[in-house]
Amino acid sequence: MRLMKVAPRENGSPLKARSWIVGVDLGGTKILAGLGDTEGNIRAELKVATRAEEGPERVVGRIAQTVCELLQHTGVKEKEIGAMVVGAPGPLDPSSGIVYQPPNLPGWDSFPLKERLSGYFPDFPVMIDNDANLAALGEYRFGYQQVFDNLLFMTVGTGIGGGIILDGRIHHGACGAAGEFGHMVILPEDGPLCGCGNHGCLETLASGTAIAREARDMVRAGKGALLWELAGRDMERLTAEVVGEAARKGDEAASEIIARAGYYLGIGLANLVNIFNPAAIVIGGGVVSGLGELLLVPAREEMKRRAMKLQGEKVQVLRGKLGTRAGLLGCFALAAQKYPTTPNLCQSVAEIKEGF
Ligand SMILES: [Zn+2]
């Protein structure tokens, strides 16, 4: 466990009760917990390994322990916490707080996450939402400062996820599972098999996993010599990042792989643009951080080509501004919507955010 920078407690200004928000971004490999306020100022944060293989009860215990350490290190008392918001991998039901079999959390079968955490922390309300929804809300509120009231967020990493912000609020759908952009079917007949059981979902064509798979296929076919060299002649190390590196060095095979992923991504974006008429689609996630415009230029081009004229000309396709903290900041944004009067008390430590 590693404690990130923590600002000294403000001198001479005792914290008022119910001022702080605990945010937790629960992922398949890491738990990022932060203490902050409804203005998105992070006072302190801790990152620990999820160790998902140990099962849900142990993971919940680890979340609780991490939050307690965060409070200890900052000197904040439980009675000073206004709310706790947890972003977890879906599918989940935000109202009941039950998590249903997320692919990256084995053994979480209808697990009552909200109830279990409330058991550890009975003194403040616990809210649960989908991690991609919270990342969407974080980018909407703190990344783009509420400029776009109708915004879609897409995360392109190992898989592809999404969140829908309509009129400034998360759109959850009938059972809390809206925004699965990665499972838009793009190539139904001969597309690769997806984890969801369909063929040719966007995730199988434009995610980091898809890009790496294409690169391996190309190397096996005797092409992509530079890809093979950059991966240290090891198929396991042939990642989307390596493909990006090869493309920047002028490797044609790598450029072709990324352009094709961008093309499919653009088809997905055009579908979203026609359905939602968003002002902006913000794209985050590890693959976009690594490949950047290499992926987004062909994606924008294909989107413009396919989207209906009015919506296609209106929409902006932008990169996320919050990086790996989008989900955590989304926790504070959700608390701000639920508790709009919670005062901002850590303005004085806002500058430490830049230093992380
Ligand atoms: Zn799928």
Residues whose N, C-alpha, C, O or C-beta is under 5 A from the ligand:
A	BS01	ZN	G182 H183 C194 G195 C196 N198 C201
